[in-house]
Amino acid sequence: MATAGFRSAPSVLIVPLEDAFGWSRSQISLAVSINVMLFGLVAPFAAALMERFTVRKVVMSALTVVALSASSTIFMTQPWHLWLLWGVGVGTGAGSMALVFAATVANRWFIKSKGIVVGALTAATATGQLIFLPLLSHFAITYGWKSVSLTVGGASALVVPFIFFFLKEKPESLGISPYGAAADWKPEPKNDMSAARIALDTAQKVSKSRDFWILFGTFFVCGLSTNGLIGTHFIPAAHDHGMNETVAASLLALVGVFDVIGTIFSGWLTDRIDPRKLLFFYYGLRGLSLFLLPSILFSTMHPSTLVFIIFYGLDWVATVPPTIMLCRHVLGVQRATVVYGWVFVGHQVGASVAAIGAAVLRVKLGDYAIAFYISATMCLVAALAVLRIAKGVNAATLRG
C-alpha cells in the first residue's frame, strides 16, 4: 500500500504545480507518463532480480531510490527536473515493488487459494495508489506542493527497516512448505541465469505466443482505463467541473476502499470460475461505466457520481487475479511471475499513453470527454478479445 501510494502522488500535484510554476498540464502529465511507463518496464527485470538476489534486497534498494528522488523534487526549477526525479526515479523505484512483488510472494508461499491471495495483495497495491490522495491533497493545499514530496520521501525511508527486519524470503527458509502444498513438495531448483537473461529469455519465448499478446493487449487497456486515465486525471477533470480538489481526491480514495472488496472477491472467484469469463465481464462493465462518466461529474458530490465511484472501485484491478492465473498457462508455473512482469509492461504502457494522451486532448479540446469515450470503447474491444485466450483449453486446467 505504501509503495504504491508513492507512485500515484503526482496526480495531486498537477494543479498545484500549474499554479506554482506556470507549467502546462501536458508538461506535468509527461512526468506521470514517464513514471507509469517505467513502473511497468522495470517489472519483468525486478521479478528476475528478486529470483536472483532476494526480494528483500530489491525492495530495500527500490525504497531508497524513491526516497532520494521524491525528496529531491523540492529543489526543482524546470519541467525536466520533474520528469527525471518523479518520472524516472520514483517510477523505477516504485515499479520494482509493484504487482510483480505480489505475484512473487503468492507463487512462493501459496499453492492452494492462490487467486484470493493475489487478489488481497493486488488490492493493497491499487488501494495504496488512491487511499493516501486526500491526505496528500490536503498537504499540497495547506502547506504547499513541497510537503507532498517530503512526505513521500520520508515515508519511503521509514519502510526500509520494516522490510529489513520482517520480510521473509521463502517458506523453506522457515522450515515449512507453501500453503496447500502436497506432502512430497520440493522447492524448484534455483535458476543460474542472470536476472537480465531470465527476463529477456522469457520475452523471447512469450513473443511467439498468441495468448501472451492477447493478455498484453488487454492489460494495456486495463492500465489505460485505470492508472493512466482515472488515477491521473479524475482529480483535474472533477476540478474542471468546479469540484474542490480535496473532495475529488477523497472520491478517488473511495475507489481504493471499494477496490479492496472487489479485488479480493475477484481472487476468490478466480479460484472457482473460468478466468476468461471473469475478464469478459470486468472489461465490458468498465467500458459501459466510462461512457457515462462525462455526464455525471458535477461541482459538488452527486449520487450518480458516488455510484460510479463505488462501481469503478469494485472493478478497478479485479482484472489482475484472473490475468495472473492465465499467465501460468503461457510458459508454465516456474516462469509465470516473469511472464506476468512482461504482461504488466503492457498495463503501464497503456497507463502512460492515457496519462499524456488525455492531457493533450484536454488542452486541445477543453475537456476530458473524448478521452473517456476512447477508453470506454477500448474496454469493450478487450472484453471480446479475452474470450480467445487459451481457446480449446478447459476452465479447470486454467484455474489449476
C-alpha positions as CSV (number, residue, x, y, z in Angstrom):
1,M,0.0,0.0,0.0
2,A,2.7,2.4,1.0
3,T,5.0,2.0,-2.1
4,A,2.0,2.1,-4.5
5,G,0.9,5.4,-2.8
6,F,4.3,6.9,-3.7
7,R,3.8,6.3,-7.4
8,S,0.4,7.9,-7.5
9,A,1.2,11.1,-5.6
10,P,1.8,13.3,-8.8
11,S,-1.9,13.2,-9.6
12,V,-2.5,15.6,-6.7
13,L,0.4,17.8,-7.9
14,I,-0.9,18.6,-11.3
15,V,-3.0,21.7,-10.3
16,P,-0.6,22.9,-7.6
17,L,2.4,22.7,-10.0
18,E,0.4,24.6,-12.7
19,D,-0.2,27.4,-10.1
20,A,3.4,27.4,-8.7
21,F,5.4,27.3,-11.9
22,G,3.0,28.1,-14.7
23,W,3.8,24.8,-16.4
24,S,1.2,23.4,-18.8
25,R,-0.9,20.3,-17.8
26,S,0.7,18.3,-20.6
27,Q,4.2,19.2,-19.3
28,I,3.4,18.0,-15.8
29,S,1.5,14.9,-17.1
30,L,4.6,13.9,-19.1
31,A,6.3,13.2,-15.8
32,V,3.3,11.0,-14.8
33,S,3.5,9.3,-18.2
34,I,7.3,8.5,-17.8
35,N,6.5,7.4,-14.2
36,V,3.9,4.9,-15.2
37,M,5.8,3.7,-18.2
38,L,8.9,2.8,-16.2
39,F,6.7,1.5,-13.4
40,G,5.8,-1.3,-15.9
41,L,9.1,-1.6,-17.9
42,V,11.2,-2.5,-14.9
43,A,8.7,-5.1,-13.7
44,P,10.0,-8.2,-15.5
45,F,13.6,-7.3,-14.6
46,A,12.5,-6.7,-11.0
47,A,10.9,-10.1,-10.9
48,A,14.0,-11.7,-12.2
49,L,16.2,-9.7,-9.8
50,M,14.0,-10.9,-6.9
51,E,14.7,-14.5,-8.0
52,R,18.4,-13.9,-8.3
53,F,19.2,-11.5,-5.4
54,T,16.3,-11.9,-3.0
55,V,13.1,-9.9,-2.6
56,R,14.4,-8.1,0.4
57,K,17.5,-6.6,-1.3
58,V,15.5,-5.5,-4.3
59,V,12.7,-3.8,-2.3
60,M,15.1,-2.0,0.1
61,S,17.1,-0.7,-2.9
62,A,13.9,0.5,-4.6
63,L,12.6,2.2,-1.5
64,T,15.9,4.1,-1.2
65,V,15.7,5.3,-4.8
66,V,12.1,6.5,-4.2
67,A,13.1,8.3,-1.0
68,L,16.0,10.2,-2.6
69,S,14.1,11.0,-5.9
70,A,10.9,12.3,-4.2
71,S,12.8,14.4,-1.6
72,S,15.0,16.0,-4.3
73,T,12.0,17.4,-6.1
74,I,11.8,20.3,-3.6
75,F,14.9,21.8,-5.4
76,M,13.4,21.5,-9.0
77,T,13.0,24.6,-11.1
78,Q,12.4,23.2,-14.6
79,P,10.0,20.7,-16.0
80,W,12.8,18.3,-16.9
81,H,13.7,18.1,-13.2
82,L,10.2,16.7,-12.6
83,W,10.5,14.3,-15.5
84,L,13.8,13.0,-14.2
85,L,13.1,12.8,-10.5
86,W,9.4,11.8,-10.3
87,G,9.3,10.3,-13.7
88,V,12.5,8.2,-13.9
89,G,13.5,7.9,-10.2
90,V,10.1,7.3,-8.5
91,G,8.8,5.3,-11.5
92,T,11.8,2.9,-11.5
93,G,11.8,2.5,-7.7
94,A,8.1,2.0,-7.3
95,G,7.9,-0.3,-10.3
96,S,10.4,-2.6,-8.7
97,M,7.9,-3.1,-5.8
98,A,4.7,-3.2,-7.9
99,L,2.4,-6.1,-8.8
100,V,5.3,-8.4,-9.5
101,F,6.1,-8.3,-5.8
102,A,2.6,-9.6,-5.1
103,A,2.9,-12.3,-7.8
104,T,6.3,-13.4,-6.4
105,V,5.0,-13.7,-2.9
106,A,1.9,-15.6,-4.0
107,N,3.9,-18.0,-6.2
108,R,6.4,-18.7,-3.4
109,W,4.1,-19.0,-0.4
110,F,0.9,-20.4,-1.7
111,I,-0.3,-23.5,-3.8
112,K,-3.9,-23.5,-2.6
113,S,-6.1,-20.4,-2.8
114,K,-3.6,-18.5,-4.8
115,G,-6.3,-16.5,-6.5
116,I,-7.6,-14.9,-3.4
117,V,-4.1,-14.2,-2.1
118,V,-3.2,-12.4,-5.3
119,G,-6.4,-10.6,-5.0
120,A,-5.6,-9.4,-1.5
121,L,-2.1,-8.3,-2.4
122,T,-3.2,-6.6,-5.6
123,A,-5.9,-4.8,-3.7
124,A,-3.2,-3.4,-1.3
125,T,-1.2,-2.1,-4.3
126,A,-4.2,-0.4,-6.0
127,T,-5.6,0.9,-2.7
128,G,-2.2,2.4,-1.9
129,Q,-2.3,4.3,-5.2
130,L,-5.6,6.0,-4.1
131,I,-6.1,5.9,-0.4
132,F,-3.4,8.5,0.5
133,L,-4.6,11.0,-2.1
134,P,-6.9,13.1,0.2
135,L,-4.1,13.4,2.8
136,L,-1.5,14.4,0.2
137,S,-4.0,16.8,-1.5
138,H,-4.6,18.4,1.9
139,F,-0.9,18.8,2.4
140,A,-0.5,20.3,-1.1
141,I,-3.3,22.9,-0.5
142,T,-2.4,23.7,3.2
143,Y,1.4,23.5,3.2
144,G,2.4,23.7,-0.5
145,W,3.4,21.1,-3.0
146,K,6.8,20.6,-1.4
147,S,5.2,19.0,1.6
148,V,4.0,16.1,-0.7
149,S,7.5,15.4,-1.9
150,L,8.9,15.4,1.6
151,T,6.1,13.2,2.9
152,V,6.6,10.6,0.2
153,G,10.4,10.7,0.6
154,G,10.2,10.4,4.4
155,A,7.7,7.6,4.3
156,S,9.8,5.6,1.8
157,A,12.8,5.8,4.1
158,L,10.8,4.7,7.1
159,V,9.6,1.5,5.3
160,V,13.2,0.3,4.7
161,P,13.9,-1.0,8.2
162,F,10.5,-2.6,8.3
163,I,11.4,-4.7,5.2
164,F,14.9,-5.5,6.6
165,F,13.6,-6.9,9.9
166,F,10.3,-8.5,9.0
167,L,10.2,-9.7,5.3
168,K,10.9,-13.4,4.9
169,E,12.1,-14.7,1.6
170,K,10.6,-18.2,1.2
171,P,8.7,-20.7,3.3
172,E,11.6,-23.2,3.2
173,S,13.7,-20.6,4.9
174,L,11.4,-21.1,7.9
175,G,11.4,-24.9,7.5
176,I,7.8,-25.0,6.2
177,S,6.1,-25.7,2.9
178,P,3.9,-23.3,0.9
179,Y,0.2,-23.3,2.0
180,G,-1.7,-26.1,0.4
181,A,1.5,-28.0,-0.8
182,A,1.5,-31.8,-1.1
183,A,3.4,-33.8,1.4
184,D,6.1,-34.6,-1.1
185,W,6.5,-31.0,-2.2
186,K,10.1,-29.9,-3.1
187,P,11.2,-26.3,-4.0
188,E,12.0,-25.5,-7.6
189,P,15.8,-25.6,-8.4
190,K,17.3,-22.2,-8.5
191,N,17.9,-20.8,-12.0
192,D,21.6,-20.0,-12.6
193,M,20.8,-17.5,-15.4
194,S,21.3,-13.8,-14.6
195,A,18.3,-11.6,-13.9
196,A,18.5,-9.9,-17.3
197,R,18.9,-13.2,-19.1
198,I,15.9,-14.7,-17.4
199,A,13.7,-11.6,-18.3
200,L,15.0,-11.5,-21.9
201,D,14.8,-15.2,-22.4
202,T,11.2,-15.2,-21.2
203,A,10.4,-12.3,-23.5
204,Q,11.8,-14.2,-26.5
205,K,9.7,-17.3,-25.7
206,V,6.4,-15.5,-25.0
207,S,6.8,-13.3,-28.1
208,K,5.7,-16.4,-30.1
209,S,2.6,-17.0,-28.0
210,R,-0.8,-15.6,-29.3
211,D,-2.2,-15.8,-25.8
212,F,0.6,-13.7,-24.4
213,W,-0.2,-10.9,-26.9
214,I,-3.9,-11.0,-26.1
215,L,-3.0,-10.7,-22.4
216,F,-0.6,-7.9,-23.1
217,G,-3.1,-6.0,-25.2
218,T,-6.0,-6.4,-22.8
219,F,-3.8,-5.4,-19.9
220,F,-2.7,-2.4,-22.0
221,V,-6.4,-1.4,-21.9
222,C,-6.6,-2.1,-18.2
223,G,-3.8,0.3,-17.5
224,L,-5.1,2.9,-19.9
225,S,-8.6,2.9,-18.2
226,T,-7.4,2.9,-14.6
227,N,-4.0,4.3,-13.6
228,G,-3.4,6.3,-16.7
229,L,-6.9,7.9,-17.1
230,I,-8.9,7.8,-13.9
231,G,-5.9,7.6,-11.5
232,T,-4.1,10.5,-13.1
233,H,-6.9,12.7,-14.5
234,F,-10.0,12.2,-12.4
235,I,-9.0,14.9,-9.9
236,P,-8.2,17.6,-12.6
237,A,-11.3,16.5,-14.6
238,A,-13.5,17.0,-11.5
239,H,-11.7,20.3,-10.8
240,D,-12.7,21.4,-14.4
241,H,-16.3,20.9,-13.4
242,G,-15.9,23.1,-10.3
243,M,-15.3,20.4,-7.7
244,N,-12.9,21.1,-4.8
245,E,-9.7,19.2,-5.3
246,T,-9.7,17.6,-1.8
247,V,-13.3,16.4,-2.4
248,A,-12.2,14.9,-5.8
249,A,-9.2,13.2,-4.1
250,S,-11.5,11.8,-1.4
251,L,-13.7,10.3,-4.1
252,L,-10.7,8.7,-5.8
253,A,-9.6,7.4,-2.4
254,L,-13.1,5.8,-2.1
255,V,-12.3,3.9,-5.3
256,G,-9.4,2.4,-3.4
257,V,-11.6,1.4,-0.5
258,F,-14.0,-0.5,-2.7
259,D,-11.1,-1.9,-4.7
260,V,-10.1,-4.0,-1.7
261,I,-13.6,-5.7,-1.7
262,G,-13.7,-6.1,-5.5
263,T,-10.2,-7.5,-6.0
264,I,-10.3,-9.9,-3.1
265,F,-13.7,-11.1,-4.3
266,S,-12.2,-11.4,-7.8
267,G,-9.4,-13.6,-6.4
268,W,-12.0,-15.8,-4.7
269,L,-13.9,-16.1,-8.0
270,T,-10.7,-16.8,-9.9
271,D,-10.2,-20.0,-7.9
272,R,-13.7,-21.2,-9.0
273,I,-14.7,-19.7,-12.3
274,D,-13.1,-19.6,-15.8
275,P,-10.8,-16.5,-15.6
276,R,-11.6,-15.7,-19.3
277,K,-15.3,-15.2,-18.4
278,L,-14.4,-13.0,-15.4
279,L,-12.2,-10.8,-17.6
280,F,-15.0,-10.5,-20.2
281,F,-17.4,-9.1,-17.6
282,Y,-14.8,-6.9,-15.9
283,Y,-13.7,-5.1,-19.1
284,G,-17.3,-4.9,-20.5
285,L,-18.8,-3.3,-17.4
286,R,-15.8,-1.0,-17.1
287,G,-16.3,0.2,-20.6
288,L,-20.0,0.9,-20.1
289,S,-19.4,2.9,-16.9
290,L,-16.8,5.1,-18.7
291,F,-19.3,6.1,-21.3
292,L,-21.4,7.6,-18.5
293,L,-18.6,9.4,-16.6
294,P,-18.6,12.8,-18.6
295,S,-22.3,13.3,-17.8
296,I,-22.1,12.6,-14.0
297,L,-19.2,15.0,-13.0
298,F,-20.6,18.0,-11.0
299,S,-19.2,20.8,-8.9
300,T,-20.5,19.0,-5.7
301,M,-21.0,15.4,-4.6
302,H,-23.8,13.9,-6.6
303,P,-25.5,10.5,-6.0
304,S,-24.7,9.4,-9.6
305,T,-21.0,10.2,-9.2
306,L,-20.9,8.3,-6.0
307,V,-22.5,5.2,-7.7
308,F,-19.8,5.4,-10.4
309,I,-17.0,5.6,-7.8
310,I,-18.3,2.5,-5.9
311,F,-18.8,0.5,-9.1
312,Y,-15.5,1.6,-10.6
313,G,-13.7,0.8,-7.3
314,L,-15.1,-2.8,-7.3
315,D,-13.8,-3.2,-10.8
316,W,-10.5,-1.2,-10.5
317,V,-8.0,-4.1,-10.6
318,A,-10.3,-7.0,-10.4
319,T,-8.6,-8.0,-13.7
320,V,-5.3,-8.8,-12.0
321,P,-6.1,-12.2,-10.3
322,P,-7.5,-13.9,-13.5
323,T,-4.7,-12.3,-15.6
324,I,-2.0,-13.8,-13.3
325,M,-3.8,-17.1,-13.4
326,L,-3.8,-17.1,-17.3
327,C,0.0,-16.1,-17.3
328,R,0.7,-19.5,-15.7
329,H,-0.7,-21.1,-18.9
330,V,1.7,-19.3,-21.2
331,L,5.1,-20.8,-20.1
332,G,4.2,-22.8,-17.0
333,V,4.3,-22.0,-13.3
334,Q,8.1,-21.5,-13.0
335,R,8.2,-18.5,-15.4
336,A,4.7,-17.3,-14.5
337,T,5.9,-14.3,-12.5
338,V,8.3,-13.1,-15.2
339,V,5.6,-13.6,-17.8
340,Y,3.3,-11.5,-15.7
341,G,6.0,-8.9,-15.5
342,W,6.0,-8.6,-19.3
343,V,2.2,-8.5,-19.4
344,F,2.4,-5.8,-16.7
345,V,4.6,-3.8,-19.1
346,G,1.5,-3.6,-21.4
347,H,-0.6,-2.3,-18.4
348,Q,1.8,0.5,-17.8
349,V,2.4,1.4,-21.5
350,G,-1.4,1.8,-21.6
351,A,-1.4,3.9,-18.5
352,S,1.5,6.0,-19.9
353,V,-0.4,6.6,-23.1
354,A,-3.5,7.7,-21.3
355,A,-1.6,9.9,-18.8
356,I,-0.1,12.1,-21.6
357,G,-2.8,11.5,-24.2
358,A,-5.7,12.6,-22.0
359,A,-3.8,15.7,-21.0
360,V,-3.2,16.6,-24.7
361,L,-6.9,16.0,-25.5
362,R,-7.8,18.2,-22.6
363,V,-5.5,21.0,-23.7
364,K,-6.8,20.8,-27.4
365,L,-10.5,20.3,-26.7
366,G,-11.0,21.9,-23.4
367,D,-12.3,18.8,-21.5
368,Y,-11.7,15.1,-21.0
369,A,-14.9,13.7,-22.6
370,I,-13.3,12.3,-25.7
371,A,-10.6,10.6,-23.6
372,F,-13.2,8.9,-21.5
373,Y,-15.1,7.7,-24.6
374,I,-12.0,6.3,-26.3
375,S,-11.1,4.4,-23.2
376,A,-14.6,3.0,-22.9
377,T,-14.6,1.7,-26.5
378,M,-11.2,0.0,-26.0
379,C,-12.5,-1.7,-22.8
380,L,-15.4,-3.2,-24.9
381,V,-12.9,-4.5,-27.5
382,A,-10.8,-6.0,-24.7
383,A,-13.9,-7.8,-23.3
384,L,-14.3,-9.6,-26.6
385,A,-10.6,-10.3,-27.1
386,V,-10.1,-12.2,-23.7
387,L,-12.6,-14.9,-24.8
388,R,-9.9,-16.1,-27.4
389,I,-7.2,-16.7,-24.8
390,A,-6.3,-20.4,-24.4
391,K,-9.0,-21.4,-26.9
392,G,-9.7,-25.1,-26.6
393,V,-8.3,-25.3,-23.1
394,N,-10.9,-26.1,-20.4
395,A,-11.5,-23.8,-17.4
396,A,-10.4,-26.3,-14.8
397,T,-6.9,-26.5,-16.4
398,L,-6.6,-22.7,-16.4
399,R,-7.6,-22.5,-12.7
400,G,-5.2,-25.3,-11.7
